[in-house]
């Protein structure tokens, strides 16, 4: 697959099992998609299918010294589903997993990044979560959050939901000024 490179960063949430939908939608829009998972997301992923679908390995850990970097450099990132843990650590600059390291670095590089938090009502009520969302937004991250995006659910029922809006972060990415500028310039245009 050729085209601009999109990192789909998935976190340890039941919704992660649907990331293949994001991959398909992004590929239809011209993105070359690489999946990067938090360690806890691995239990939800069908890794062989994602490798076949993307043509890239699914990365989940930092590489060892001397190992080659097997993914092309990201030109944009989508963090979805984004857990409370990831949102809070990211806003604090913590990079203790590959996924966090990449999104912390992506923020520093000024990449277009869209995040879609997915959590339950009780976890979302913690004051640090709202503060973290506000902080990320103030730094230029597009955070799609609220009942109009993904309705918060009660604790213990997240596994029964199948309504994750995979198209929304792609729509938001399409509206990002640097992605639009890339289209106008014709360099790696995304359709």
N, C-alpha and C positions, 0 to 999 in steps of 0.2 A: 504494500500500500504506500502510495506517495501522497504528499500533501502536508500541510502544517501538522505538527505533532501536538497531540492533546494527551495529557496525563489524567487518567480517571483514577483518583485516589479514593479507595473505599475503606470504610471503617467497620469495626466489629458490631454489626447490626443485622437483624434478620433481613432488612431491605437490601443488603449487599448482594444477596443471591440473585437479584434482578439486574446486576450491572451489565450483563450481556445486552439488555435492552438499550442502555446508554451507548454501548459500543456500536450497535447496529445503527442507531439514529445518528451518531456522530459520523460514522463512516459514510452514511448517505449524504451528509453535508460536506464531505470531502476531507475529514480529519483522518490522520494516521493515529490510531489510539493505542496507548500503552496503559496497562492496568498495574497500579501499585497498591498493595494492600497493607493495612496494619496487621500485625501478627494475629490479632483476634478475629480479623475479617476472614482469615483463611478457612475457618470452619464452615463458612457460608458459601464459599466459591467452588465452582467446577473449573478447576485450573486447566485441565487438558482442553476443555471446550473453549475457554478464553484464549489460550495460546493459539489454537486453530483459528479462532475468529479474528485475532489481532495480528498474528504473525510475529508476536513478541513474547518473551517470557513474562510471567507475572512475577514482579519483584516484590519482596516483602522484608528484606533485611539489607543492611549495609554490606557492600562487597568487602571481601578480604583484601589485604594488601597484595598488589600485583594482579588481581583479577581485572579483566577488561570491563569497561562500562558497556553493558549489552543493550541499553536503550538509547535511542536518539534523544537529543536535548529537547525538553518541553518548550513549546511556544505559548501554551495556555494550560490551565489546570481546572478540573472540576473535582471538588471534594464532596462526594455524595455516596451513600448517606454519611453525614458528618455527626459523630457522636459528641456528647457533652464532654467526654474526656479529650477528644481531639480538639474541639473548639477551645476549651480552656487552656490546654497545653500550648496550642498554636499561638494564642494571644499572649501567652507568657514567654514565647520564644523557646520553648522546650523542644529539643530535637532528638529524643531518645529512641525513636524508631525511624526507619527509612522514610516512611510516609510523612512523618512530621518534619524530618530534615528537609525533604524536598519542598514542602509547602512553606516552611520558614524561609528557605532559600528563594523560592519563587516570589515571595513577597518582597524580599530584598532586591531581586532582579527586576521588579516592576512588571512581572508577567500578569496577564489577565487571569484572575482566579474567581471562580464562582463556587460558593459553598451552600449546601442544602442540609441544615441540621435535621436530624431525625431522632426523636426521643419521646419519653413519656412525660405526662404532666408533672409528676413529682420531681423528676430530675430537672426539668426546665424551670421549676420554681426556685431553684437555688440562685441566689443573687449573683454569684460569680459568672453564671452562664450568660445572663443578659448583659452584664458588663463586658464579657468577652466578645459577644456579638457586636456590641456598640464599638468596641475598640477595633475589631477587624474591619468594620465598615468605615471607620474614620481613617483607616490606612489604605482604603481603596479596594478592599475585597468586597465583591458583590455577595451578600449573604441573603439568600432567599429563605425567610423564616416568618412564620405566622400561620394561623389557621387557614388563611387563604392559599397557602402553599402546601403544607402538610399538616393536617389537623393533629394536635397532640392527643395521645391516647392514654388510657389508664395503664398503670404498671401491670406487666404480665400478659399483655395482649398483643405486643408488637409482632410476634411471629405469625399471627393470624391475618395481618394486613397485606394487601397486594396492590395498594393504591399509590405507590411511590411515583411522583411525577417526573420521570426521567427526561422528558422533553424540556422542562422549564430551565434547567441550568444551561442547556444548549441555546435556548432562545435568548437567555440573558447574555451568554457569551457572544452571540451574534450581534448584540447591541453595544458591546464594549468598543470604545473608540479605537483602540489599537487593532482590533479584529476588523473593524470597518475600514480603517486606513489600509490594512493589508489587502483587503478586497480591491480598493480603489487603485492601489499601486500595482495590483496584479501579481504580486509576489506571494505565491502559495495561496491563492484565492480560495476562500471557503464558500461553497455554494449552498 
